[in-house]
């Protein structure tokens, strides 16, 4: 999969939107002096990046497994 395909994938775009929304929440929390909202925004931003990385790792591992299964059936 090329970089262009990854950057235009729905998973990436949703993760990016979630990340930006979380950063916006953090900024709103900081501007209103609400530490709880700022902390929730930061945690959600980190989680959105971690979930995206986990999804990509799962898909890449599944693709490797499919490739190995195809090699085993050809023999």
Biopython code that builds the backbone (N, CA, C, O; Angstrom):
import numpy as np
from Bio.PDB.StructureBuilder import StructureBuilder

atoms = [
    (1, "UNK", "N", (0.845, -1.172, 0.000)),
    (1, "UNK", "CA", (0.000, 0.000, 0.000)),
    (1, "UNK", "C", (0.893, 1.239, 0.000)),
    (1, "UNK", "O", (1.816, 1.352, 0.806)),
    (2, "UNK", "N", (0.610, 2.149, -0.900)),
    (2, "UNK", "CA", (1.441, 3.350, -1.005)),
    (2, "UNK", "C", (1.066, 4.362, 0.079)),
    (2, "UNK", "O", (0.037, 4.239, 0.743)),
    (3, "UNK", "N", (1.918, 5.345, 0.231)),
    (3, "UNK", "CA", (1.685, 6.385, 1.237)),
    (3, "UNK", "C", (0.411, 7.157, 0.893)),
    (3, "UNK", "O", (-0.354, 7.521, 1.786)),
    (4, "UNK", "N", (0.185, 7.405, -0.384)),
    (4, "UNK", "CA", (-1.023, 8.135, -0.803)),
    (4, "UNK", "C", (-2.270, 7.368, -0.386)),
    (4, "UNK", "O", (-3.240, 7.960, 0.088)),
    (5, "UNK", "N", (-2.243, 6.052, -0.563)),
    (5, "UNK", "CA", (-3.392, 5.238, -0.162)),
    (5, "UNK", "C", (-3.612, 5.292, 1.342)),
    (5, "UNK", "O", (-4.753, 5.362, 1.800)),
    (6, "UNK", "N", (-2.533, 5.260, 2.112)),
    (6, "UNK", "CA", (-2.670, 5.325, 3.569)),
    (6, "UNK", "C", (-3.183, 6.683, 4.026)),
    (6, "UNK", "O", (-3.988, 6.758, 4.954)),
    (7, "UNK", "N", (-2.725, 7.765, 3.384)),
    (7, "UNK", "CA", (-3.152, 9.101, 3.779)),
    (7, "UNK", "C", (-4.600, 9.384, 3.406)),
    (7, "UNK", "O", (-5.237, 10.240, 4.019)),
    (8, "UNK", "N", (-5.126, 8.684, 2.418)),
    (8, "UNK", "CA", (-6.515, 8.902, 2.013)),
    (8, "UNK", "C", (-7.441, 7.802, 2.515)),
    (8, "UNK", "O", (-8.609, 7.756, 2.129)),
    (9, "UNK", "N", (-6.938, 6.917, 3.369)),
    (9, "UNK", "CA", (-7.795, 5.855, 3.884)),
    (9, "UNK", "C", (-8.781, 6.414, 4.907)),
    (9, "UNK", "O", (-8.495, 7.401, 5.585)),
    (10, "UNK", "N", (-9.929, 5.781, 5.010)),
    (10, "UNK", "CA", (-10.949, 6.238, 5.953)),
    (10, "UNK", "C", (-10.459, 6.126, 7.393)),
    (10, "UNK", "O", (-10.757, 6.986, 8.222)),
    (11, "UNK", "N", (-9.705, 5.062, 7.689)),
    (11, "UNK", "CA", (-9.183, 4.905, 9.056)),
    (11, "UNK", "C", (-8.304, 6.087, 9.430)),
    (11, "UNK", "O", (-8.417, 6.627, 10.531)),
    (12, "UNK", "N", (-7.434, 6.487, 8.521)),
    (12, "UNK", "CA", (-6.534, 7.595, 8.816)),
    (12, "UNK", "C", (-7.297, 8.903, 8.944)),
    (12, "UNK", "O", (-7.035, 9.683, 9.860)),
    (13, "UNK", "N", (-8.234, 9.154, 8.044)),
    (13, "UNK", "CA", (-8.975, 10.410, 8.081)),
    (13, "UNK", "C", (-9.833, 10.517, 9.342)),
    (13, "UNK", "O", (-9.932, 11.594, 9.930)),
    (14, "UNK", "N", (-10.447, 9.422, 9.757)),
    (14, "UNK", "CA", (-11.236, 9.441, 10.988)),
    (14, "UNK", "C", (-10.325, 9.646, 12.195)),
    (14, "UNK", "O", (-10.660, 10.392, 13.115)),
    (15, "UNK", "N", (-9.171, 8.979, 12.183)),
    (15, "UNK", "CA", (-8.220, 9.148, 13.283)),
    (15, "UNK", "C", (-7.712, 10.586, 13.339)),
    (15, "UNK", "O", (-7.568, 11.151, 14.423)),
    (16, "UNK", "N", (-7.446, 11.172, 12.194)),
    (16, "UNK", "CA", (-6.986, 12.563, 12.146)),
    (16, "UNK", "C", (-8.061, 13.512, 12.657)),
    (16, "UNK", "O", (-7.766, 14.437, 13.414)),
    (17, "UNK", "N", (-9.304, 13.289, 12.250)),
    (17, "UNK", "CA", (-10.402, 14.141, 12.725)),
    (17, "UNK", "C", (-10.569, 14.015, 14.237)),
    (17, "UNK", "O", (-10.791, 15.012, 14.925)),
    (18, "UNK", "N", (-10.464, 12.795, 14.751)),
    (18, "UNK", "CA", (-10.570, 12.577, 16.190)),
    (18, "UNK", "C", (-9.424, 13.266, 16.928)),
    (18, "UNK", "O", (-9.629, 13.903, 17.961)),
    (19, "UNK", "N", (-8.230, 13.130, 16.389)),
    (19, "UNK", "CA", (-7.064, 13.768, 16.997)),
    (19, "UNK", "C", (-7.229, 15.286, 17.047)),
    (19, "UNK", "O", (-6.978, 15.912, 18.077)),
    (20, "UNK", "N", (-7.653, 15.872, 15.926)),
    (20, "UNK", "CA", (-7.816, 17.326, 15.888)),
    (20, "UNK", "C", (-8.941, 17.787, 16.820)),
    (20, "UNK", "O", (-8.829, 18.828, 17.467)),
    (21, "UNK", "N", (-10.024, 17.008, 16.886)),
    (21, "UNK", "CA", (-11.096, 17.343, 17.816)),
    (21, "UNK", "C", (-10.631, 17.272, 19.262)),
    (21, "UNK", "O", (-11.019, 18.100, 20.086)),
    (22, "UNK", "N", (-9.811, 16.295, 19.564)),
    (22, "UNK", "CA", (-9.279, 16.151, 20.915)),
    (22, "UNK", "C", (-8.341, 17.307, 21.264)),
    (22, "UNK", "O", (-8.362, 17.814, 22.386)),
    (23, "UNK", "N", (-7.533, 17.712, 20.311)),
    (23, "UNK", "CA", (-6.651, 18.863, 20.536)),
    (23, "UNK", "C", (-7.493, 20.125, 20.752)),
    (23, "UNK", "O", (-7.177, 20.947, 21.612)),
    (24, "UNK", "N", (-8.565, 20.271, 19.968)),
    (24, "UNK", "CA", (-9.465, 21.405, 20.161)),
    (24, "UNK", "C", (-10.090, 21.400, 21.547)),
    (24, "UNK", "O", (-10.229, 22.448, 22.179)),
    (25, "UNK", "N", (-10.466, 20.214, 22.017)),
    (25, "UNK", "CA", (-11.021, 20.096, 23.368)),
    (25, "UNK", "C", (-9.988, 20.503, 24.407)),
    (25, "UNK", "O", (-10.312, 21.194, 25.373)),
    (26, "UNK", "N", (-8.747, 20.076, 24.211)),
    (26, "UNK", "CA", (-7.681, 20.457, 25.150)),
    (26, "UNK", "C", (-7.488, 21.966, 25.188)),
    (26, "UNK", "O", (-7.345, 22.559, 26.258)),
    (27, "UNK", "N", (-7.487, 22.572, 24.024)),
    (27, "UNK", "CA", (-7.302, 24.026, 23.954)),
    (27, "UNK", "C", (-8.467, 24.746, 24.638)),
    (27, "UNK", "O", (-8.264, 25.725, 25.356)),
    (28, "UNK", "N", (-9.694, 24.252, 24.408)),
    (28, "UNK", "CA", (-10.862, 24.849, 25.059)),
    (28, "UNK", "C", (-10.759, 24.705, 26.574)),
    (28, "UNK", "O", (-11.094, 25.629, 27.314)),
    (29, "UNK", "N", (-10.295, 23.540, 27.033)),
    (29, "UNK", "CA", (-10.118, 23.340, 28.467)),
    (29, "UNK", "C", (-9.077, 24.270, 29.057)),
    (29, "UNK", "O", (-9.252, 24.790, 30.159)),
    (30, "UNK", "N", (-7.995, 24.480, 28.327)),
    (30, "UNK", "CA", (-6.956, 25.394, 28.810)),
    (30, "UNK", "C", (-7.449, 26.838, 28.835)),
    (30, "UNK", "O", (-7.154, 27.587, 29.767)),
    (31, "UNK", "N", (-8.204, 27.225, 27.799)),
    (31, "UNK", "CA", (-8.711, 28.603, 27.745)),
    (31, "UNK", "C", (-9.730, 28.884, 28.846)),
    (31, "UNK", "O", (-9.819, 30.010, 29.335)),
    (32, "UNK", "N", (-10.492, 27.878, 29.235)),
    (32, "UNK", "CA", (-11.514, 28.082, 30.270)),
    (32, "UNK", "C", (-11.004, 27.704, 31.660)),
    (32, "UNK", "O", (-11.773, 27.676, 32.621)),
    (33, "UNK", "N", (-9.716, 27.415, 31.764)),
    (33, "UNK", "CA", (-9.090, 27.011, 33.022)),
    (33, "UNK", "C", (-9.744, 25.769, 33.636)),
    (33, "UNK", "O", (-9.841, 25.645, 34.857)),
    (34, "UNK", "N", (-10.186, 24.860, 32.775)),
    (34, "UNK", "CA", (-10.791, 23.609, 33.228)),
    (34, "UNK", "C", (-9.786, 22.491, 32.952)),
    (34, "UNK", "O", (-9.687, 21.989, 31.833)),
    (35, "UNK", "N", (-9.054, 22.116, 33.980)),
    (35, "UNK", "CA", (-7.999, 21.119, 33.815)),
    (35, "UNK", "C", (-8.547, 19.741, 33.440)),
    (35, "UNK", "O", (-7.876, 18.978, 32.746)),
    (36, "UNK", "N", (-9.746, 19.423, 33.890)),
    (36, "UNK", "CA", (-10.336, 18.121, 33.578)),
    (36, "UNK", "C", (-10.580, 17.979, 32.084)),
    (36, "UNK", "O", (-10.242, 16.950, 31.499)),
    (37, "UNK", "N", (-11.158, 18.986, 31.465)),
    (37, "UNK", "CA", (-11.424, 18.937, 30.029)),
    (37, "UNK", "C", (-10.111, 18.910, 29.243)),
    (37, "UNK", "O", (-10.000, 18.188, 28.252)),
    (38, "UNK", "N", (-9.133, 19.678, 29.670)),
    (38, "UNK", "CA", (-7.835, 19.684, 29.000)),
    (38, "UNK", "C", (-7.187, 18.304, 29.066)),
    (38, "UNK", "O", (-6.615, 17.833, 28.083)),
    (39, "UNK", "N", (-7.279, 17.660, 30.223)),
    (39, "UNK", "CA", (-6.691, 16.328, 30.387)),
    (39, "UNK", "C", (-7.418, 15.297, 29.536)),
    (39, "UNK", "O", (-6.781, 14.455, 28.903)),
    (40, "UNK", "N", (-8.744, 15.356, 29.516)),
    (40, "UNK", "CA", (-9.523, 14.420, 28.692)),
    (40, "UNK", "C", (-9.159, 14.593, 27.217)),
    (40, "UNK", "O", (-9.015, 13.604, 26.499)),
    (41, "UNK", "N", (-9.011, 15.815, 26.766)),
    (41, "UNK", "CA", (-8.629, 16.059, 25.372)),
    (41, "UNK", "C", (-7.272, 15.475, 25.033)),
    (41, "UNK", "O", (-7.094, 14.888, 23.966)),
    (42, "UNK", "N", (-6.315, 15.632, 25.932)),
    (42, "UNK", "CA", (-4.972, 15.083, 25.692)),
    (42, "UNK", "C", (-5.002, 13.556, 25.667)),
    (42, "UNK", "O", (-4.381, 12.931, 24.808)),
    (43, "UNK", "N", (-5.728, 12.959, 26.616)),
    (43, "UNK", "CA", (-5.819, 11.497, 26.666)),
    (43, "UNK", "C", (-6.486, 10.960, 25.405)),
    (43, "UNK", "O", (-6.033, 9.966, 24.838)),
    (44, "UNK", "N", (-7.557, 11.610, 24.966)),
    (44, "UNK", "CA", (-8.240, 11.158, 23.747)),
    (44, "UNK", "C", (-7.361, 11.307, 22.505)),
    (44, "UNK", "O", (-7.424, 10.478, 21.597)),
    (45, "UNK", "N", (-6.550, 12.351, 22.463)),
    (45, "UNK", "CA", (-5.639, 12.532, 21.333)),
    (45, "UNK", "C", (-4.628, 11.393, 21.279)),
    (45, "UNK", "O", (-4.355, 10.849, 20.209)),
    (46, "UNK", "N", (-4.078, 11.038, 22.425)),
    (46, "UNK", "CA", (-3.105, 9.943, 22.481)),
    (46, "UNK", "C", (-3.779, 8.622, 22.126)),
    (46, "UNK", "O", (-3.222, 7.819, 21.378)),
    (47, "UNK", "N", (-4.973, 8.399, 22.659)),
    (47, "UNK", "CA", (-5.685, 7.151, 22.366)),
    (47, "UNK", "C", (-6.043, 7.020, 20.889)),
    (47, "UNK", "O", (-5.975, 5.922, 20.336)),
    (48, "UNK", "N", (-6.423, 8.123, 20.241)),
    (48, "UNK", "CA", (-6.773, 8.032, 18.824)),
    (48, "UNK", "C", (-5.561, 7.620, 17.993)),
    (48, "UNK", "O", (-5.687, 6.839, 17.050)),
    (49, "UNK", "N", (-4.396, 8.141, 18.340)),
    (49, "UNK", "CA", (-3.181, 7.746, 17.621)),
    (49, "UNK", "C", (-2.832, 6.283, 17.902)),
    (49, "UNK", "O", (-2.419, 5.554, 17.000)),
    (50, "UNK", "N", (-2.999, 5.860, 19.154)),
    (50, "UNK", "CA", (-2.686, 4.476, 19.514)),
    (50, "UNK", "C", (-3.652, 3.493, 18.849)),
    (50, "UNK", "O", (-3.235, 2.428, 18.395)),
    (51, "UNK", "N", (-4.910, 3.838, 18.792)),
    (51, "UNK", "CA", (-5.894, 2.957, 18.151)),
    (51, "UNK", "C", (-5.615, 2.849, 16.660)),
    (51, "UNK", "O", (-5.709, 1.759, 16.097)),
    (52, "UNK", "N", (-5.275, 3.954, 16.011)),
    (52, "UNK", "CA", (-4.938, 3.908, 14.590)),
    (52, "UNK", "C", (-3.716, 3.017, 14.353)),
    (52, "UNK", "O", (-3.709, 2.198, 13.435)),
    (53, "UNK", "N", (-2.693, 3.180, 15.178)),
    (53, "UNK", "CA", (-1.487, 2.357, 15.025)),
    (53, "UNK", "C", (-1.816, 0.878, 15.244)),
    (53, "UNK", "O", (-1.307, 0.017, 14.527)),
    (54, "UNK", "N", (-2.657, 0.585, 16.222)),
    (54, "UNK", "CA", (-3.056, -0.795, 16.466)),
    (54, "UNK", "C", (-3.832, -1.383, 15.305)),
    (54, "UNK", "O", (-3.622, -2.539, 14.938)),
    (55, "UNK", "N", (-4.727, -0.599, 14.726)),
    (55, "UNK", "CA", (-5.498, -1.077, 13.563)),
    (55, "UNK", "C", (-4.580, -1.364, 12.382)),
    (55, "UNK", "O", (-4.714, -2.391, 11.716)),
    (56, "UNK", "N", (-3.663, -0.466, 12.132)),
    (56, "UNK", "CA", (-2.723, -0.683, 11.023)),
    (56, "UNK", "C", (-1.854, -1.914, 11.265)),
    (56, "UNK", "O", (-1.587, -2.677, 10.337)),
    (57, "UNK", "N", (-1.415, -2.108, 12.493)),
    (57, "UNK", "CA", (-0.593, -3.281, 12.808)),
    (57, "UNK", "C", (-1.398, -4.562, 12.611)),
    (57, "UNK", "O", (-0.876, -5.546, 12.087)),
    (58, "UNK", "N", (-2.651, -4.559, 13.022)),
    (58, "UNK", "CA", (-3.514, -5.734, 12.854)),
    (58, "UNK", "C", (-3.718, -6.047, 11.370)),
    (58, "UNK", "O", (-3.641, -7.206, 10.963)),
    (59, "UNK", "N", (-3.976, -5.023, 10.571)),
    (59, "UNK", "CA", (-4.200, -5.227, 9.147)),
    (59, "UNK", "C", (-2.930, -5.704, 8.458)),
    (59, "UNK", "O", (-2.981, -6.586, 7.601)),
    (60, "UNK", "N", (-1.788, -5.126, 8.828)),
    (60, "UNK", "CA", (-0.522, -5.562, 8.246)),
    (60, "UNK", "C", (-0.211, -7.010, 8.620)),
    (60, "UNK", "O", (0.276, -7.774, 7.786)),
    (61, "UNK", "N", (-0.486, -7.391, 9.864)),
    (61, "UNK", "CA", (-0.252, -8.770, 10.299)),
    (61, "UNK", "C", (-1.181, -9.728, 9.558)),
    (61, "UNK", "O", (-0.770, -10.826, 9.183)),
    (62, "UNK", "N", (-2.418, -9.321, 9.347)),
    (62, "UNK", "CA", (-3.359, -10.159, 8.612)),
    (62, "UNK", "C", (-2.918, -10.315, 7.155)),
    (62, "UNK", "O", (-3.060, -11.390, 6.573)),
    (63, "UNK", "N", (-2.389, -9.248, 6.574)),
    (63, "UNK", "CA", (-1.918, -9.317, 5.189)),
    (63, "UNK", "C", (-0.731, -10.261, 5.067)),
    (63, "UNK", "O", (-0.625, -10.995, 4.084)),
    (64, "UNK", "N", (0.156, -10.254, 6.046)),
    (64, "UNK", "CA", (1.297, -11.172, 6.037)),
    (64, "UNK", "C", (0.797, -12.603, 6.167)),
    (64, "UNK", "O", (1.302, -13.504, 5.497)),
    (65, "UNK", "N", (-0.189, -12.814, 7.022)),
    (65, "UNK", "CA", (-0.761, -14.149, 7.192)),
    (65, "UNK", "C", (-1.408, -14.654, 5.927)),
    (65, "UNK", "O", (-1.291, -15.837, 5.606)),
    (66, "UNK", "N", (-2.089, -13.787, 5.198)),
    (66, "UNK", "CA", (-2.706, -14.175, 3.929)),
    (66, "UNK", "C", (-1.627, -14.540, 2.924)),
    (66, "UNK", "O", (-1.767, -15.510, 2.180)),
    (67, "UNK", "N", (-0.547, -13.761, 2.901)),
    (67, "UNK", "CA", (0.555, -14.061, 1.987)),
    (67, "UNK", "C", (1.204, -15.391, 2.304)),
    (67, "UNK", "O", (1.568, -16.130, 1.389)),
    (68, "UNK", "N", (1.357, -15.716, 3.577)),
    (68, "UNK", "CA", (1.956, -16.988, 3.970)),
    (68, "UNK", "C", (1.027, -18.144, 3.631)),
    (68, "UNK", "O", (1.490, -19.203, 3.208)),
    (69, "UNK", "N", (-0.279, -17.955, 3.811)),
    (69, "UNK", "CA", (-1.226, -19.012, 3.466)),
    (69, "UNK", "C", (-1.236, -19.275, 1.969)),
    (69, "UNK", "O", (-1.369, -20.423, 1.543)),
    (70, "UNK", "N", (-1.099, -18.242, 1.177)),
    (70, "UNK", "CA", (-1.066, -18.412, -0.281)),
    (70, "UNK", "C", (0.190, -19.177, -0.695)),
    (70, "UNK", "O", (0.136, -20.008, -1.601)),
    (71, "UNK", "N", (1.319, -18.905, -0.038)),
    (71, "UNK", "CA", (2.556, -19.615, -0.362)),
    (71, "UNK", "C", (2.437, -21.092, 0.005)),
    (71, "UNK", "O", (2.938, -21.944, -0.729)),
    (72, "UNK", "N", (1.786, -21.415, 1.118)),
    (72, "UNK", "CA", (1.647, -22.792, 1.555)),
    (72, "UNK", "C", (0.741, -23.583, 0.645)),
    (72, "UNK", "O", (0.949, -24.786, 0.488)),
    (73, "UNK", "N", (-0.247, -22.973, 0.042)),
    (73, "UNK", "CA", (-1.182, -23.696, -0.821)),
    (73, "UNK", "C", (-0.604, -23.933, -2.211)),
    (73, "UNK", "O", (-1.077, -24.812, -2.931)),
    (74, "UNK", "N", (0.413, -23.162, -2.600)),
    (74, "UNK", "CA", (1.012, -23.328, -3.920)),
    (74, "UNK", "C", (1.921, -24.552, -3.985)),
    (74, "UNK", "O", (2.188, -25.048, -5.079)),
    (75, "UNK", "N", (2.391, -25.042, -2.879)),
    (75, "UNK", "CA", (3.345, -26.140, -2.883)),
    (75, "UNK", "C", (2.712, -27.454, -3.143)),
    (75, "UNK", "O", (3.399, -28.475, -3.175)),
]
sb = StructureBuilder()
sb.init_structure("model")
sb.init_model(0)
sb.init_chain("A")
sb.init_seg("    ")
for serial, (resi, resn, name, xyz) in enumerate(atoms, 1):
    if name == "N":
        sb.init_residue(resn, " ", resi, " ")
    sb.init_atom(name, np.array(xyz, "f"), 0.0, 1.0, " ", f" {name:<3s}", serial, name[0])
structure = sb.get_structure()
